[in-house]
Amino acid sequence: MYKPTQAPGDDPGDPVISLEASNWLTRRTSVGLFLLVFVTVVALAAAWCWPDRTSLHFWLVAQALPVFYALLAWWWAHQPAEFPYES
């Protein structure tokens, strides 16, 4: 199977791009995706397990979860720029 490891730039002075590094998620993105899925599943499972506790559903799913999503989006958006270029 063909798997290129580097791609030259268009111009002779362009840096070489490492394609192996760009194929993987960054650690910060992986942590963010894990937190997103984990917290969503936990909140929905709690609301599912206790359907008669409407206040729990309101505060957990309707209030806390959107705030968590906003904080997670803010945290991920402020990550430092990562360039897969090698010099």
PEHU-V622963 format. One line per field, one symbol per residue. burial: b if it has 16 or more other C-alpha atoms within 10 Angstrom, else e. Layout:
burial=???
//
This chain:
burial=eeeeeeeeeeeeeeebbbeeeeeeeeeeeeebeeebeeebeebeebbeeeeeeeebbeebbeeebeeeeeeeeeeeeeeeeeeeeee
//
